Amino acid sequence: MTAYTVTATSNVTNLTNGILLRVKVLTGAASVASQVGAVKTAAAGVTPFYDQSVTTTVTGSVVYGVIADGVNNNSFTADAQTTLFDNVGDNVQGCQYGTFRATSATGTPGPTTLGSTTTASDHGSYAAVEILAAGTIAENASSPAPVSIFTASTVTTASFTPPAGSLLVAMVANCSGGGSTPAPAITDNSGGTLTWTQLVFFSDASGTTAGVWVAAVPGGSAPFPYVPQLLPN
């Protein structure tokens, strides 16, 4: 098995610092090409803003997401159906960064409210995506610890060794400083063996970004592609 590090670099035009990167190693997930699940993005303007409805599409999927608040660095509070991984206060930029997942895999597909009950009036970004399964999705113990920094615009995980054939899910939040903001760049030290695919990204013009990327770890048995099942008439 190969060891990796993953790097997230902000592409903010005015180079505002402040960024969080969380990488999860998943087994039992569908192939990258088959990751066509539901996505949800939103900007602040509703209450509670960070608690959005995601309409899942298949049984066994798991929603992963990112929230970023640019007004202040008040903590997020997970709602009843959400597990909050990260809740990082950036007191340099005055931002708050969070990553999360649906606590349970999808049972009956349909609308599910996920995120934080924290309210926001402006400067907020929400991005979530439904990760589809090829079996039972599980988070592998090789997942590296999250990394964040408030005095630079790039972060790199510690080295980790994921199982061959697993799916890497990179979740990134950053304080953009406002204006038009392209998505961060996700790279790795694997010598070009990983291809990162952006599944969802949102940039609030007032000052934050949130996004989720995936990459397949080479080797192992290829995961089965997701094939929709047609119900009888």
Summary of the structure (lengths in Angstrom):
residues: 233
radius of gyration: 16.9
end to end distance: 46.8
largest distance: 58.6
contacts: 848
relative contact order: 0.32
helix: 1%
strand: 47%
